[in-house]
Amino acid sequence: LLTQAALASLGEKRRLLQHATNKLPGLREKVDVLSAKCAGLSFDFTDPHPGFDRSKQVKGLVAELISVADPGNYTALEVAAGNKLFQVVVDSEETGKALLSGGKLKRRVTLIPLNRIAGRVLDPAVIAKATQVAGGSGGKGKVATALSLIGYDHEVEAAMKYVFGSTFVCADMETARTVTFHPDIRATSVTKEGDVTDPAGTLTGGSFSKGGLASILARLADLQEAKSALAMMEAQVAGLEEELQAASGAEKTMARLERLRKEVTRGKEQLQRTNDKWEETLRQKQHALADLKRQEEIGSLEVSGLSQRCSQLEAQAKQAR
């Protein structure tokens, strides 16, 4: 049965459920708005054949498959990935062929099959040399591999190495030049501002469009955060509803038992009143019976006296004759 403390807890859960439910529309609207801003990043397709498992066979866009702990690295990572950021990771070459032939794709897309892709990664000795020339032990804060700055599921590691594996991210252009053009390194570097140094000798820089590529990871991060918040709130609502539904059964049982208790109490009271009534009737009958017995005794005495009188009269009558 529900104790008073349990009932109080039940009331608090109802309050929390109402609060969470009231928040859902706002969270859903936020997800819709952010999804609209990322509309061009979606990969829409039709299942190419029956039994196609899109959740396992299609992993998603590269941009959607990574997480970045430091927003300050968004620009460098977007430049390092370039158009590969929009490529779609699939589990195999067969899946890719099926999508291209029967997926009814709405736009041209490059697919990255995990069973065939071979990404080149920077050699550990090269990474150590880059850290050294960037400023010794202090160089760790000035240079890092692009691959080390992202998070991703292990199953898409080959694709991430293909996209980010051969590039350094440097704190500034001076460090980027030092790293890129060192004879023992010779690797492409991207600054946090989006400037690129290539071992072939080219330098690319200038204004990086804040409304275009530079905002992709930021927009996706905002969308993912909003989706996570919505999912957490929906899970909280579902959990509270389940708990309240379970508690509702106990509450109803308690209410039924309370009604039965009151009915039993009323029955006992009615029985007691009936019993009192019968006891009173019995006492009255007993009193009436006692009165009748006394009257019978008096009557018997009177009959006895009359009988004696008759006998006396009869005797007197015989003497008179």
N, C-alpha and C positions, 0 to 999 in steps of 0.2 A: 504494500500500500504506500501511497505518497505521503510523506511526512510534511509538516509545515515548511521545513527547509527546502524539501523537494518542490513543493508548490511554488515557493518564492523563486527557486531556480528556473522553474518552468515559465514563470511570468517574465523573468529576465531574458530567457531565450526567445520568447515571443516578441519582446521589445527589440532584441538584436535582429531577429528575422525581418521585422518591419523596417528597421534602419537599413539593412543590407538590400532589401527589395527596393527601397526607394532610391538607392544608389545605382541600381542596374541600368535604368534608362540612360542616365548621363554617361556611364562607362561605355555602353553600346554605341551611343552617338559619337563619342570620342574615337572609338575604333573605326566607325564608318567614315568619319572625316579624315582620319589618318590613312585609312585604306584607299580613299579616293586620291589622296596625294601620292600614293604609291601604286596607282592603278597601272601605270606603264611597266611596272616591274613584275606583274603577274604572268605566270606561264599557264595559259589555258589550252586544254586539249581534250579530245574525246578518247575514251578507252579504245585502242585499236582493235581489240578482239575480246571475246568473252573470257572471263577469268583473269583479265589483266589486273594486277594488284598495284595500283598507283602509289599506295603508301610505302611499298617496299621497293618498287622498281624505279620510281621517279623521286629523287632526293630533293630537287628544287634548284632555284637559282643560286649561284655562288654567293651573291650578296645576302641571301636569306640564310645561308648555312654557316655564317661566321658570327662571332660576337667579338666586340672590341671593348676592352676594359677602360681604356683611356680615350675619350672623345678627341683629344688633341692629335690622335693618330689617324683620324678619319680621312683627311685629305691625302696624306702620304699613301695610305693603303688603297684608296680609290684610284690614285694615279698609278701605283704599282700594278694593280690588277688591270686597269684599262677596260677595254670592252669585255674581257674575260669575266668581269663582274656580273655580266648579264647572261653568261652561258649557263646551260642547265646540266646538272649532274644526274646521270642515270646509272643503274647498276651494271649494265652490260651493253655491248655493241648490238645484240639482238633487240634489246628494248629500244635503243636508238633508232634502228631501222624500222621497227614496228610503228614508232611514233611518227617518223618522217613519211611513212607510206600510208598509214591509216589513222593518224591522230587528229586529222583536220586542224592543223596548226594555223592560227590566225596571223602569225608573223614569222619571218625568217628567224631561225634560231640555230645556234651552235650547241651541240650536245657533247658532254664529256663522259664517255663510258668508263666506269671505274676499272673494268677488267682489261682495258687496253691502254689507258693513259699512263704515261711515264713522265713524272715530273723531275726536273733537275733541281737539286738542292745544293746549297753552298757547302763546301767542304769545311769540316771543323777547324782545320788549320787556317783556312782563309778567314773564318769568323774570328779566330783568336788574333790573327794578324790585324784585322780591321779594328778590333778593340784596342790593340796595342798602339797602332798609329793614330787612333782618334784621341789618345791621351792616357795611355796606360790603364791602370785599374779604374781611373776616373772616366775612361772612355766608355764604360758600360752605360753611362747615362746619355752618351752622345751618339751612339750607333747601336743598332739592333737589326736582326733579320726581320723582314716583314712577316715571315711565318711565325716568329715567336711572339708577335704582337696580337695575334688573333686566337680565338678559341673555336673549336669545332669538334664534331663527333669523330671518333676513330675511323668509322666506316668510310668517311669521305676524305681521309688523309691524303690519298694519292692525288685527288683533284686539287686540294689545297697546296700541295707541293708544286703541282703544275702551274698554279696561278701565282703563288707568292714565294716559291722556294728559292728563287735566284736573285732576290733583290734585298738591298740594305735600306733601312730607314735611318736618316741622319738628322741631327738636331738643327744643322744649319748648312749653308752652301760650302763654307770652308771645309767642314768635316766631310761633306759629300765628295768634294774634289780630291781631298787627301786619300780617302778610302778608294774611290773609283779608279783613280789613275796610278795607284801604287802598283808596281810591277808584280808583286806577289799576290795581288787581289784581283784587279781588273774585273770588277762586277758593277752592275748598274746600281745607283743609289738615288733615293728620292728624299727630299727634305720634307719636314713637317708642313712647309708652306706649299708643297707640290712641285718644286723645281727638280728637274731630273738631270743627272750626269751619267753619261754613257761611256764605257771604256773605248768606244770607237772615236770619241773626241767631241761628240755633240753635247750641247747644254740646252735644256729646255726650261723656260721659266716664264714669268709674267703673271698677269692677273688670272686667277683661277675662278671660274664662274661659281658663285655661291648659290645660284638658283638651279644649277644643273647637276653635274656629276658629283660635285663636292658635297652635296646635301643628301646623297643617296643613303649612305650608312646611318646618318643622323635621323633621316626620316624612318628608315627601317627599325632603328633602335627605339624611336618613340612609339612606333606601331607595335613592336614586340612588347614593350613595357606596358602599353595600354591593353594589349591582348592578355598579358599575364595578370594584370590587375583585374580584368573582367573575368578571366577563368577562376582566379582565387575567390572573387566575390560570388560567382555562380556556384562554386564548390561549397562555399560557406552557407549559401542559401539552401542548397540541396541537403547539406548535412544537418542544418537546423530543422528543415522540414521533416527529414527522416526521424530525428530525435523527437520532435514534437508529435509526429504521427504515432511513434511507439509510446510516448508518454500519454497520448490521448486515450489509448486503450486502457492504460492503468487508471487514468482519471475517470473514464466512463465506468470502469469496474468499481472504483471507489464510490462513485455517485450511486450506482446500483446497490452496493452494500449499505450505503447510508440510508437509502430509501427503505431497504429491507429492515434495517435496524429500527427505523421509525415505525414501520408497520408492526414489527414484533412488539415494540414498546406500547403502541396503541392497542394491540391485541391483548397484551398482559393487563393493561389498564382496564380494558373492556371486560376481560375475564374476572379481574378483581372486583369490578363493580357488580357483575352478575353473581359472583360468589357471595359478596356482601348482601346482595338482595335476597339470595336463597337462604343465607344464614338468618337474616331478619325474618323471612317468611317461616323458617323452621322454628325460630324462637316463638313467633306468634302462634304457630300450630301447637307447640309444646305447652304454651300458656293456656291455650283453649282446651287442650286435652286435660291439663291439670284441673281446670275449672269444671270440666265435665265429670272428672273422677270425684271431685269434691261434691258436686251436685248428686252424683250417683250414691255416694256414701250417705249424704243427707237423706236422699230418697229411701235408701235401704233402712235407715233408722226410723223414718216416718212409717214405712210399711210394717216394720217390726212392732212399732208402738200400736198401730192400728190393728194389727193381728192380735196382739195381747188384749186390746180393748174389746175386740169382737168375742174373744174367748170368754172374757169376764161377763159380757152381756149375755152370752148364750147360757153361762152357768146361772146367772141371776134369773133368766127366763125359766129354766128348768125348776128352780126352787119355787118360783111363783106358781107353777101349776100344781 
